[in-house]
Amino acid sequence: MLMSLAACAAGVLLDLLFGDPVWLYHPVRLIGNWISWGERQLRKVCGTHLTAAGGVLWVLTAGMAFAIPFGLLALAGWIHPALRFLLETFWCFQILAAKCLASESRKVYDRLKARDLPGARKAVSMIVGRDTEKLTEEGVTKAAVETVAENTSDGVTAPLIYLLIGGAPLGFLYKAVNTMDSMLGYKNDRYLYFGRIPAKMDDVFNYIPARVTALLMTISAFLTGLDGKNAWKIYRRDRKKHASPNAAQTESVCAGALGVRLAGDAVYFGKLYKKEFIGDALRSIEPEDIIRTGRLMYAAELLTLILGGGLKLALILLL
């Protein structure tokens, strides 16, 4: 357990320094390819029983995402403990996405500062699911801030929490759950039933991490010079203003910390979706808010590592 904790900490450090190794085929892409293949096969086999088919795919995908790295780590440990440590460190490095998220949102900021709105729209389209072709400068900025705020939990602290609890196998299981929701969790004709269980299970797996992250982001607001008092106020008021039970947890903290208004109506695949606003427009949102949200994300990640890692270390020493 101590070696797994050390691997997790080392993975965080590598991610902060280097970000996602784009030169290497990412395991999540393998998971995504498996989900696509499994969906096609199960639709053929299960016919109109789409909810059951989605459930079967979820069980198979989650099981494989845990079992395969668990077995490979056991094999590596049998060869030599150092090999297991290096493998788990590398996997923890791949699972975390803080540097990648900050870098991609920074591209949006750079295009906005260069007064290149078409370039900013293209850059933000790489990290959001909404249609971006008609977004104003304010809309692009809001989209970037919102995705960093939401993914502070989904892509950074939540996987880190699962890594701290169960090492790389549990981290990959979480990434599989999150990937299934991203690919299948749409409320449209194709996925309303097939994606129902994957979407609900993502809500379950993110329920506690989203709320822990919201609290840590509130603390981080004080630490990074933002408005922590307002972050807590808006969190308590607006944390349920989203169709997802988890997404507004971190968005509300971010809106309060920045003193801006987020969310509102958005267009997905050409269709307008009505959404409530989150936060108060104490001032107009600006490109620098993208950078401020990135700092909030990094602070929350480090707090998660320090507090979660400290708790795990204490349990190891006690046991």
C-alpha positions as a Markdown table, in Angstrom:
| # | Residue | x | y | z |
|---|---|---|---|---|
| 1 | Met | 0.0 | 0.0 | 0.0 |
| 2 | Leu | 2.9 | 2.4 | 0.8 |
| 3 | Met | 4.4 | 1.7 | -2.6 |
| 4 | Ser | 1.1 | 2.4 | -4.3 |
| 5 | Leu | 0.8 | 5.7 | -2.4 |
| 6 | Ala | 4.3 | 6.7 | -3.5 |
| 7 | Ala | 3.4 | 5.8 | -7.1 |
| 8 | Cys | 0.3 | 8.0 | -6.9 |
| 9 | Ala | 2.3 | 10.9 | -5.6 |
| 10 | Ala | 5.0 | 10.4 | -8.3 |
| 11 | Gly | 2.2 | 10.3 | -10.9 |
| 12 | Val | 0.8 | 13.6 | -9.8 |
| 13 | Leu | 4.3 | 15.2 | -10.0 |
| 14 | Leu | 4.9 | 13.8 | -13.5 |
| 15 | Asp | 1.5 | 15.1 | -14.7 |
| 16 | Leu | 2.2 | 18.6 | -13.2 |
| 17 | Leu | 5.6 | 18.6 | -15.0 |
| 18 | Phe | 4.9 | 17.0 | -18.3 |
| 19 | Gly | 1.2 | 16.5 | -18.9 |
| 20 | Asp | -0.3 | 13.8 | -21.0 |
| 21 | Pro | 2.3 | 11.9 | -23.1 |
| 22 | Val | 0.6 | 12.5 | -26.4 |
| 23 | Trp | 3.3 | 10.5 | -28.2 |
| 24 | Leu | 2.1 | 7.3 | -26.5 |
| 25 | Tyr | -1.2 | 5.5 | -27.3 |
| 26 | His | -3.4 | 6.3 | -24.2 |
| 27 | Pro | -5.1 | 3.4 | -22.4 |
| 28 | Val | -8.3 | 5.4 | -22.3 |
| 29 | Arg | -8.4 | 5.2 | -26.2 |
| 30 | Leu | -8.3 | 1.4 | -25.8 |
| 31 | Ile | -11.2 | 1.6 | -23.4 |
| 32 | Gly | -13.0 | 3.8 | -25.9 |
| 33 | Asn | -12.4 | 1.5 | -28.8 |
| 34 | Trp | -13.7 | -1.4 | -26.7 |
| 35 | Ile | -16.9 | 0.5 | -25.8 |
| 36 | Ser | -17.6 | 1.3 | -29.4 |
| 37 | Trp | -17.0 | -2.4 | -30.4 |
| 38 | Gly | -19.1 | -3.7 | -27.5 |
| 39 | Glu | -21.9 | -1.3 | -28.3 |
| 40 | Arg | -22.2 | -2.6 | -31.8 |
| 41 | Gln | -22.2 | -6.2 | -30.8 |
| 42 | Leu | -24.6 | -5.8 | -27.9 |
| 43 | Arg | -27.1 | -3.9 | -30.1 |
| 44 | Lys | -27.1 | -6.8 | -32.5 |
| 45 | Val | -27.5 | -9.4 | -29.8 |
| 46 | Cys | -30.0 | -7.6 | -27.4 |
| 47 | Gly | -32.3 | -6.1 | -30.0 |
| 48 | Thr | -34.8 | -3.8 | -28.3 |
| 49 | His | -33.5 | -4.6 | -24.7 |
| 50 | Leu | -31.3 | -1.5 | -24.8 |
| 51 | Thr | -31.2 | -0.7 | -21.1 |
| 52 | Ala | -30.0 | -4.3 | -20.3 |
| 53 | Ala | -27.5 | -4.1 | -23.2 |
| 54 | Gly | -26.0 | -0.9 | -21.8 |
| 55 | Gly | -25.8 | -2.5 | -18.3 |
| 56 | Val | -24.0 | -5.6 | -19.7 |
| 57 | Leu | -21.5 | -3.3 | -21.5 |
| 58 | Trp | -20.9 | -1.3 | -18.3 |
| 59 | Val | -20.2 | -4.5 | -16.2 |
| 60 | Leu | -17.8 | -5.9 | -18.8 |
| 61 | Thr | -16.0 | -2.6 | -19.4 |
| 62 | Ala | -15.6 | -1.8 | -15.7 |
| 63 | Gly | -14.5 | -5.3 | -14.9 |
| 64 | Met | -11.9 | -5.4 | -17.6 |
| 65 | Ala | -10.6 | -1.9 | -16.7 |
| 66 | Phe | -9.9 | -3.1 | -13.2 |
| 67 | Ala | -8.8 | -6.7 | -13.8 |
| 68 | Ile | -6.3 | -6.1 | -16.5 |
| 69 | Pro | -4.1 | -3.5 | -14.7 |
| 70 | Phe | -4.5 | -5.5 | -11.5 |
| 71 | Gly | -3.2 | -8.6 | -13.2 |
| 72 | Leu | -0.3 | -6.8 | -14.9 |
| 73 | Leu | 0.7 | -5.1 | -11.7 |
| 74 | Ala | 0.7 | -8.4 | -9.9 |
| 75 | Leu | 2.9 | -9.9 | -12.7 |
| 76 | Ala | 5.3 | -6.9 | -12.5 |
| 77 | Gly | 5.5 | -7.2 | -8.7 |
| 78 | Trp | 6.3 | -10.9 | -9.1 |
| 79 | Ile | 9.2 | -10.0 | -11.4 |
| 80 | His | 10.5 | -7.2 | -9.2 |
| 81 | Pro | 8.8 | -4.7 | -6.8 |
| 82 | Ala | 10.7 | -1.8 | -8.6 |
| 83 | Leu | 9.0 | -2.8 | -11.9 |
| 84 | Arg | 5.6 | -2.7 | -10.3 |
| 85 | Phe | 6.3 | 0.7 | -8.8 |
| 86 | Leu | 7.5 | 2.1 | -12.2 |
| 87 | Leu | 4.5 | 0.7 | -14.0 |
| 88 | Glu | 2.0 | 2.0 | -11.5 |
| 89 | Thr | 3.6 | 5.4 | -11.4 |
| 90 | Phe | 3.4 | 5.7 | -15.2 |
| 91 | Trp | -0.3 | 4.6 | -15.2 |
| 92 | Cys | -1.1 | 7.2 | -12.4 |
| 93 | Phe | 0.6 | 9.8 | -14.6 |
| 94 | Gln | -1.5 | 8.8 | -17.6 |
| 95 | Ile | -4.8 | 8.7 | -15.6 |
| 96 | Leu | -4.5 | 12.3 | -14.3 |
| 97 | Ala | -5.3 | 15.2 | -16.6 |
| 98 | Ala | -4.5 | 18.4 | -14.8 |
| 99 | Lys | -1.7 | 19.6 | -17.0 |
| 100 | Cys | -3.5 | 18.7 | -20.1 |
| 101 | Leu | -6.7 | 20.5 | -19.0 |
| 102 | Ala | -4.7 | 23.6 | -18.1 |
| 103 | Ser | -2.7 | 23.5 | -21.4 |
| 104 | Glu | -5.8 | 23.2 | -23.6 |
| 105 | Ser | -7.7 | 25.9 | -21.8 |
| 106 | Arg | -4.6 | 28.1 | -22.0 |
| 107 | Lys | -4.8 | 27.8 | -25.8 |
| 108 | Val | -8.3 | 29.3 | -25.6 |
| 109 | Tyr | -6.9 | 32.1 | -23.4 |
| 110 | Asp | -4.0 | 32.8 | -25.8 |
| 111 | Arg | -6.4 | 33.1 | -28.8 |
| 112 | Leu | -8.7 | 35.4 | -27.0 |
| 113 | Lys | -5.8 | 37.7 | -25.9 |
| 114 | Ala | -4.7 | 37.7 | -29.6 |
| 115 | Arg | -8.2 | 38.8 | -30.6 |
| 116 | Asp | -8.6 | 35.7 | -32.7 |
| 117 | Leu | -12.2 | 34.7 | -32.0 |
| 118 | Pro | -12.4 | 32.0 | -34.7 |
| 119 | Gly | -9.2 | 30.5 | -33.3 |
| 120 | Ala | -10.6 | 30.7 | -29.8 |
| 121 | Arg | -13.8 | 29.0 | -30.9 |
| 122 | Lys | -11.8 | 26.2 | -32.4 |
| 123 | Ala | -9.6 | 25.8 | -29.4 |
| 124 | Val | -12.6 | 25.6 | -27.0 |
| 125 | Ser | -14.3 | 23.1 | -29.2 |
| 126 | Met | -11.5 | 20.7 | -28.3 |
| 127 | Ile | -12.5 | 20.7 | -24.6 |
| 128 | Val | -16.3 | 21.2 | -24.6 |
| 129 | Gly | -19.3 | 19.3 | -26.0 |
| 130 | Arg | -21.4 | 22.2 | -27.0 |
| 131 | Asp | -21.6 | 23.9 | -30.4 |
| 132 | Thr | -19.0 | 26.7 | -30.5 |
| 133 | Glu | -19.3 | 28.1 | -34.1 |
| 134 | Lys | -21.5 | 31.1 | -33.0 |
| 135 | Leu | -20.1 | 31.7 | -29.5 |
| 136 | Thr | -19.2 | 35.3 | -28.6 |
| 137 | Glu | -15.9 | 36.1 | -26.8 |
| 138 | Glu | -17.9 | 36.0 | -23.5 |
| 139 | Gly | -19.4 | 32.7 | -24.6 |
| 140 | Val | -16.0 | 31.2 | -25.4 |
| 141 | Thr | -14.6 | 32.3 | -22.1 |
| 142 | Lys | -17.5 | 31.0 | -20.1 |
| 143 | Ala | -17.3 | 27.6 | -21.9 |
| 144 | Ala | -13.6 | 27.3 | -21.1 |
| 145 | Val | -14.1 | 28.3 | -17.4 |
| 146 | Glu | -17.0 | 25.9 | -17.0 |
| 147 | Thr | -15.2 | 22.9 | -18.5 |
| 148 | Val | -12.1 | 23.5 | -16.3 |
| 149 | Ala | -14.4 | 23.9 | -13.2 |
| 150 | Glu | -16.4 | 20.7 | -14.0 |
| 151 | Asn | -13.3 | 18.7 | -15.0 |
| 152 | Thr | -11.5 | 19.7 | -11.9 |
| 153 | Ser | -13.5 | 16.9 | -10.4 |
| 154 | Asp | -14.1 | 14.6 | -13.3 |
| 155 | Gly | -10.5 | 14.7 | -14.7 |
| 156 | Val | -8.3 | 15.5 | -11.7 |
| 157 | Thr | -9.5 | 15.1 | -8.2 |
| 158 | Ala | -12.0 | 12.2 | -8.7 |
| 159 | Pro | -9.4 | 10.0 | -10.4 |
| 160 | Leu | -6.9 | 11.0 | -7.8 |
| 161 | Ile | -9.2 | 10.0 | -5.0 |
| 162 | Tyr | -9.7 | 6.6 | -6.6 |
| 163 | Leu | -6.0 | 6.2 | -7.2 |
| 164 | Leu | -5.4 | 7.0 | -3.5 |
| 165 | Ile | -8.0 | 4.4 | -2.5 |
| 166 | Gly | -7.2 | 1.5 | -4.8 |
| 167 | Gly | -4.2 | 2.4 | -6.9 |
| 168 | Ala | -4.0 | 2.2 | -10.7 |
| 169 | Pro | -6.6 | -0.6 | -11.1 |
| 170 | Leu | -9.3 | 1.5 | -9.3 |
| 171 | Gly | -8.1 | 4.6 | -11.2 |
| 172 | Phe | -8.6 | 2.8 | -14.5 |
| 173 | Leu | -12.0 | 1.6 | -13.4 |
| 174 | Tyr | -13.1 | 5.2 | -12.7 |
| 175 | Lys | -11.7 | 6.3 | -16.1 |
| 176 | Ala | -13.7 | 3.6 | -17.8 |
| 177 | Val | -16.9 | 4.7 | -16.0 |
| 178 | Asn | -16.3 | 8.3 | -16.9 |
| 179 | Thr | -15.5 | 7.3 | -20.6 |
| 180 | Met | -18.7 | 5.3 | -20.9 |
| 181 | Asp | -20.7 | 8.3 | -19.7 |
| 182 | Ser | -18.9 | 10.6 | -22.2 |
| 183 | Met | -19.6 | 8.2 | -25.1 |
| 184 | Leu | -23.0 | 6.8 | -24.1 |
| 185 | Gly | -24.6 | 9.1 | -21.6 |
| 186 | Tyr | -26.7 | 11.2 | -24.0 |
| 187 | Lys | -30.4 | 11.8 | -23.7 |
| 188 | Asn | -31.1 | 11.4 | -27.4 |
| 189 | Asp | -32.9 | 8.8 | -29.4 |
| 190 | Arg | -29.8 | 6.6 | -29.8 |
| 191 | Tyr | -28.7 | 6.6 | -26.2 |
| 192 | Leu | -31.7 | 7.4 | -24.0 |
| 193 | Tyr | -32.0 | 3.7 | -23.0 |
| 194 | Phe | -28.7 | 2.2 | -24.0 |
| 195 | Gly | -26.7 | 4.8 | -22.1 |
| 196 | Arg | -29.0 | 5.0 | -19.0 |
| 197 | Ile | -27.0 | 2.7 | -16.8 |
| 198 | Pro | -23.6 | 4.1 | -17.8 |
| 199 | Ala | -24.9 | 7.6 | -17.1 |
| 200 | Lys | -26.4 | 6.7 | -13.7 |
| 201 | Met | -23.2 | 4.8 | -12.6 |
| 202 | Asp | -21.1 | 7.8 | -13.5 |
| 203 | Asp | -23.3 | 9.9 | -11.2 |
| 204 | Val | -22.8 | 7.3 | -8.5 |
| 205 | Phe | -19.0 | 7.2 | -8.9 |
| 206 | Asn | -18.7 | 11.0 | -8.9 |
| 207 | Tyr | -21.2 | 11.8 | -6.2 |
| 208 | Ile | -18.8 | 11.9 | -3.2 |
| 209 | Pro | -15.7 | 13.1 | -5.2 |
| 210 | Ala | -17.7 | 16.1 | -6.7 |
| 211 | Arg | -18.7 | 17.2 | -3.2 |
| 212 | Val | -15.3 | 16.7 | -1.7 |
| 213 | Thr | -13.8 | 18.7 | -4.6 |
| 214 | Ala | -16.3 | 21.5 | -4.1 |
| 215 | Leu | -15.2 | 21.8 | -0.5 |
| 216 | Leu | -11.5 | 21.7 | -1.4 |
| 217 | Met | -12.0 | 24.3 | -4.2 |
| 218 | Thr | -13.6 | 26.6 | -1.7 |
| 219 | Ile | -10.5 | 26.3 | 0.5 |
| 220 | Ser | -8.4 | 26.8 | -2.6 |
| 221 | Ala | -10.3 | 30.0 | -3.4 |
| 222 | Phe | -8.9 | 31.5 | -0.1 |
| 223 | Leu | -5.4 | 30.1 | -0.8 |
| 224 | Thr | -5.3 | 31.5 | -4.4 |
| 225 | Gly | -6.5 | 35.0 | -3.6 |
| 226 | Leu | -10.1 | 34.5 | -4.9 |
| 227 | Asp | -13.3 | 35.2 | -3.1 |
| 228 | Gly | -13.6 | 32.1 | -0.8 |
| 229 | Lys | -16.5 | 33.6 | 1.2 |
| 230 | Asn | -18.6 | 34.1 | -2.0 |
| 231 | Ala | -17.6 | 30.7 | -3.3 |
| 232 | Trp | -19.1 | 29.1 | -0.3 |
| 233 | Lys | -22.2 | 31.3 | -0.5 |
| 234 | Ile | -22.9 | 30.5 | -4.2 |
| 235 | Tyr | -22.1 | 26.8 | -3.7 |
| 236 | Arg | -24.7 | 26.5 | -1.0 |
| 237 | Arg | -27.3 | 28.3 | -3.2 |
| 238 | Asp | -26.6 | 27.0 | -6.7 |
| 239 | Arg | -25.0 | 23.6 | -6.3 |
| 240 | Lys | -28.2 | 21.8 | -7.5 |
| 241 | Lys | -28.8 | 24.0 | -10.6 |
| 242 | His | -27.8 | 21.4 | -13.2 |
| 243 | Ala | -29.4 | 18.3 | -14.7 |
| 244 | Ser | -26.5 | 16.3 | -13.4 |
| 245 | Pro | -26.4 | 15.9 | -9.6 |
| 246 | Asn | -22.6 | 16.5 | -9.7 |
| 247 | Ala | -21.7 | 19.1 | -12.4 |
| 248 | Ala | -22.9 | 22.2 | -10.6 |
| 249 | Gln | -21.0 | 21.3 | -7.4 |
| 250 | Thr | -17.7 | 22.6 | -8.7 |
| 251 | Glu | -19.2 | 25.1 | -11.2 |
| 252 | Ser | -21.0 | 26.9 | -8.4 |
| 253 | Val | -17.8 | 27.2 | -6.3 |
| 254 | Cys | -15.9 | 28.5 | -9.3 |
| 255 | Ala | -18.6 | 31.1 | -10.2 |
| 256 | Gly | -18.6 | 32.3 | -6.6 |
| 257 | Ala | -14.9 | 32.5 | -6.3 |
| 258 | Leu | -14.6 | 34.5 | -9.5 |
| 259 | Gly | -17.7 | 36.6 | -8.9 |
| 260 | Val | -19.1 | 35.8 | -12.3 |
| 261 | Arg | -22.2 | 34.2 | -13.7 |
| 262 | Leu | -21.8 | 30.8 | -15.5 |
| 263 | Ala | -24.0 | 28.2 | -17.2 |
| 264 | Gly | -27.2 | 29.4 | -18.9 |
| 265 | Asp | -28.6 | 28.1 | -22.2 |
| 266 | Ala | -26.3 | 26.2 | -24.6 |
| 267 | Val | -26.5 | 24.6 | -28.0 |
| 268 | Tyr | -25.6 | 20.9 | -28.4 |
| 269 | Phe | -25.7 | 19.3 | -31.8 |
| 270 | Gly | -27.8 | 22.1 | -33.2 |
| 271 | Lys | -30.4 | 21.9 | -30.4 |
| 272 | Leu | -30.9 | 24.6 | -27.7 |
| 273 | Tyr | -30.9 | 23.4 | -24.1 |
| 274 | Lys | -32.4 | 25.6 | -21.4 |
| 275 | Lys | -30.2 | 25.8 | -18.3 |
| 276 | Glu | -30.3 | 27.8 | -15.1 |
| 277 | Phe | -27.6 | 30.4 | -14.4 |
| 278 | Ile | -25.0 | 29.7 | -11.7 |
| 279 | Gly | -23.5 | 32.5 | -9.7 |
| 280 | Asp | -24.0 | 36.3 | -9.7 |
| 281 | Ala | -22.7 | 38.7 | -12.4 |
| 282 | Leu | -20.7 | 40.8 | -9.9 |
| 283 | Arg | -18.5 | 41.7 | -12.9 |
| 284 | Ser | -18.1 | 40.7 | -16.5 |
| 285 | Ile | -16.3 | 37.5 | -17.2 |
| 286 | Glu | -12.8 | 38.0 | -18.8 |
| 287 | Pro | -10.2 | 35.8 | -20.4 |
| 288 | Glu | -8.0 | 36.0 | -17.3 |
| 289 | Asp | -10.7 | 34.0 | -15.5 |
| 290 | Ile | -9.6 | 30.9 | -17.5 |
| 291 | Ile | -6.1 | 31.2 | -15.9 |
| 292 | Arg | -7.6 | 31.9 | -12.4 |
| 293 | Thr | -9.8 | 28.7 | -12.7 |
| 294 | Gly | -6.7 | 26.7 | -13.7 |
| 295 | Arg | -5.0 | 27.9 | -10.5 |
| 296 | Leu | -8.1 | 26.9 | -8.5 |
| 297 | Met | -7.9 | 23.4 | -10.1 |
| 298 | Tyr | -4.2 | 23.0 | -9.3 |
| 299 | Ala | -4.7 | 24.0 | -5.7 |
| 300 | Ala | -7.6 | 21.6 | -5.3 |
| 301 | Glu | -5.5 | 18.8 | -6.7 |
| 302 | Leu | -2.6 | 19.4 | -4.3 |
| 303 | Leu | -5.0 | 19.6 | -1.4 |
| 304 | Thr | -6.5 | 16.3 | -2.4 |
| 305 | Leu | -3.1 | 14.7 | -2.6 |
| 306 | Ile | -2.0 | 16.2 | 0.8 |
| 307 | Leu | -5.1 | 15.4 | 2.7 |
| 308 | Gly | -6.0 | 12.1 | 1.0 |
| 309 | Gly | -2.4 | 10.9 | 0.9 |
| 310 | Gly | -1.9 | 11.9 | 4.6 |
| 311 | Leu | -5.1 | 10.0 | 5.6 |
| 312 | Lys | -3.9 | 6.9 | 3.7 |
| 313 | Leu | -0.5 | 7.1 | 5.2 |
| 314 | Ala | -1.9 | 7.4 | 8.7 |
| 315 | Leu | -4.1 | 4.3 | 8.0 |
| 316 | Ile | -1.1 | 2.4 | 6.7 |
| 317 | Leu | 1.0 | 3.2 | 9.8 |
| 318 | Leu | -1.9 | 2.4 | 12.1 |
| 319 | Leu | -2.5 | -1.0 | 10.5 |
